[in-house]
Amino acid sequence: MGSFKEITGFRISTLRPKGNCASTKVELNSLKTGNGIKLGLGLEDFKKAVPVEFEHRDSEFIYEAVTKRAATKEELNKLRARWPNEKQDYFDVTMTLRAKFKDNRLIDLYVHKIESY
C-alpha cells in the first residue's frame, strides 16, 4: 500500500541551518527534551539519558530502530475503509536519532520518527 505516512521530527543545533531548518530567536540553551537532553549536555550525561547502542562516527552518534506498532481500533477502521481487502494490522515505525558533539558537548541533535502503512 505505502500511502499512509506520518512524520514527526525536530532538530536543535548550534550549527548553521541546513536544508529545511530555519534560524530562531529562541534561546537554544532553554530548549530541552522530556528526558533532559539539551545543547551543551556532556557526552556521558547524554548516554545516560538515551540508554541505547549508538553507532559512532567521528563526533556523531547515530541510533536507528525499525519496528512495528499495532494499529489502534480507530486506525484499523479508517484503514479498512480505504483498503477493505488489506489484512495488515500494524504500522512500520522507523526512529532515527543523530547527535553531534564538540569537546564532549552536544552541539547538534536531530530526531525523527516515521510511521507508515
Secondary structure as GFF3:
##gff-version 3
##sequence-region A 1 117
A	DSSP	beta_strand	5	13	.	.	.	ID=ss1
A	DSSP	three_ten_helix	28	30	.	.	.	ID=ss2
A	DSSP	alpha_helix	43	49	.	.	.	ID=ss3
A	DSSP	beta_strand	55	57	.	.	.	ID=ss4
A	DSSP	beta_strand	60	70	.	.	.	ID=ss5
A	DSSP	alpha_helix	73	82	.	.	.	ID=ss6
A	DSSP	beta_strand	90	102	.	.	.	ID=ss7
A	DSSP	beta_strand	105	116	.	.	.	ID=ss8
###
